[in-house]
Amino acid sequence: MSAMFRDLFTFHRAPPHVATLTTGHAVPASAIHAACFARAWDALELERMIASAAHFADGVFAGGIFPEGGAPLLGFALSRIVVDEAEILTVAMTPDARGQGAGRLLLMHHLDRLAQFGARTVFLEVDEGNAAARALYRRAGFVDIGRRPGYYPRLDGSRATAITMRAQLD
């Protein structure tokens, strides 16, 4: 694409938007998850969770006009609710979408949706080395409440500590 058309496309591009994931999003979601985690969920695992009534899955999609039939998935959040407590199981963003505000848009929408379905307290775990994610969660009202040493496997075979966080939605 020429620089002129690329600049025009960028100028007219709409902001990303959030929508509920369907099982049809399992394949691109699994590719995003694999780019983010050493122990990635495959498409079948994600499809089953997305289809489950106990799980809530939201995706953030690129804005703009996409004649091929659908906006690309930039990231997703997946949670489950039990009574009035929710656990965010994963938040995963494509590397190119990080630091652009799409993750914050996704997280805030997802938290609102969890609250609409009765969640009052939300828990999550995040790799202590993921400073960007930890900052995002803190801006959304999460506080550190614990540590799990050796919780996350890394690609090099080592293990990372997870920080447990909690937010009150009420």
C-alpha positions in Angstrom: 0.0 0.0 0.0 1.4 3.4 -0.9 2.2 5.9 1.9 -0.6 8.2 0.8 -3.3 5.5 1.0 -1.9 4.2 4.3 -2.0 7.7 5.8 -5.6 8.1 4.5 -6.6 4.8 5.9 -5.0 5.6 9.3 -6.7 9.1 9.3 -10.2 7.6 8.7 -9.8 4.6 10.8 -12.5 4.3 13.5 -11.6 3.6 17.1 -11.7 0.0 18.3 -14.9 -1.4 19.6 -15.8 -4.1 22.1 -18.3 -6.9 21.6 -19.3 -10.2 23.1 -17.2 -13.1 21.7 -18.9 -16.0 20.0 -17.5 -19.5 19.5 -16.6 -18.3 15.9 -13.9 -16.2 17.5 -12.2 -19.2 19.2 -9.5 -19.6 16.5 -8.2 -16.0 16.4 -8.5 -15.8 20.2 -6.4 -18.9 20.6 -3.7 -17.4 18.3 -3.7 -14.3 20.4 -3.5 -16.3 23.6 -0.6 -18.3 22.2 1.3 -15.1 21.5 0.9 -14.0 25.1 1.3 -17.1 27.2 3.7 -20.1 27.4 0.7 -22.4 28.3 -1.8 -21.2 25.7 -5.4 -22.4 25.4 -6.2 -24.0 22.1 -9.3 -23.1 20.0 -11.3 -26.0 21.4 -10.7 -25.0 25.0 -11.7 -21.5 24.2 -14.7 -22.5 22.2 -16.0 -24.5 25.2 -15.5 -21.7 27.6 -17.0 -19.1 25.3 -20.1 -21.4 24.9 -20.4 -22.0 28.7 -23.1 -20.0 30.5 -20.8 -19.6 33.4 -18.2 -17.7 31.4 -18.2 -14.2 29.9 -16.0 -13.4 26.9 -15.5 -10.0 25.4 -13.3 -9.0 22.5 -11.9 -5.8 21.3 -11.9 -5.4 17.5 -10.2 -3.0 15.2 -12.2 0.0 14.0 -12.6 1.0 10.4 -14.0 -0.6 7.3 -13.0 -4.2 6.6 -14.5 -5.4 3.3 -13.4 -9.0 3.9 -16.2 -9.4 6.3 -15.1 -8.6 9.8 -12.9 -6.5 12.0 -9.8 -8.2 13.3 -9.8 -9.3 16.9 -7.2 -7.3 18.8 -7.6 -9.0 22.1 -10.1 -10.6 24.5 -11.0 -11.0 28.2 -12.5 -14.2 29.6 -14.1 -14.5 33.1 -16.4 -16.6 35.1 -18.8 -15.7 37.8 -19.9 -17.6 40.9 -22.7 -15.9 42.8 -21.3 -12.3 43.3 -17.6 -13.0 42.7 -15.9 -13.1 39.3 -12.5 -14.3 38.3 -10.8 -12.9 35.2 -9.2 -16.0 33.7 -7.3 -14.2 31.0 -6.8 -11.0 29.2 -4.8 -11.2 26.0 -3.9 -8.6 23.4 -2.1 -8.8 20.1 1.4 -7.4 20.4 0.6 -4.6 18.0 -2.5 -3.5 20.0 -0.6 -3.1 23.3 -0.2 0.4 24.6 -2.8 1.8 22.3 -5.8 2.0 24.7 -7.6 -1.0 23.4 -6.8 -3.0 26.5 -8.2 -0.4 28.8 -11.4 -0.1 26.6 -11.8 -3.9 26.8 -11.1 -4.2 30.5 -13.6 -1.4 31.5 -16.3 -2.9 29.2 -15.7 -6.3 30.6 -15.8 -5.1 34.2 -19.1 -3.3 33.5 -20.5 -6.5 32.0 -19.5 -8.6 35.0 -21.2 -6.0 37.3 -24.4 -6.2 35.2 -24.4 -10.0 35.8 -24.1 -9.6 39.6 -20.3 -9.6 40.3 -19.4 -7.3 43.1 -15.8 -8.5 43.6 -13.4 -9.5 40.8 -10.1 -11.4 41.2 -7.3 -12.0 38.8 -3.7 -13.1 38.7 -1.0 -11.4 36.7 2.7 -12.2 36.1 4.6 -9.9 38.5 7.0 -9.1 35.6 4.1 -7.7 33.4 4.4 -4.1 34.5 2.0 -2.8 31.8 -0.8 -5.2 32.7 -0.3 -4.5 36.4 -0.5 -0.7 35.8 -3.7 -1.3 33.7 -5.3 -3.3 36.5 -4.4 -0.7 39.1 -5.9 2.1 37.0 -9.1 0.0 36.9 -9.2 -0.2 40.7 -7.4 -3.5 41.4 -5.2 -3.9 44.4 -2.5 -6.5 45.2 -3.7 -9.1 47.7 -1.3 -12.0 47.4 1.6 -13.7 45.6 1.9 -17.2 44.1 5.6 -18.0 43.5 6.3 -20.3 40.5 2.7 -20.0 39.2 3.2 -19.2 35.6 5.4 -21.4 33.2 7.7 -19.4 31.0 8.9 -20.5 27.5 12.4 -21.0 28.8 11.2 -23.6 31.4 11.4 -21.3 34.4 8.4 -20.2 36.4 7.1 -16.7 37.2 5.4 -15.4 40.3 1.8 -14.4 40.0 0.4 -11.4 41.8 -3.2 -11.9 42.9 -5.4 -8.8 42.6 -8.9 -7.8 43.6 -11.3 -5.0 42.7 -14.7 -4.1 44.2 -17.3 -3.2 41.6 -19.9 -1.9 44.0 
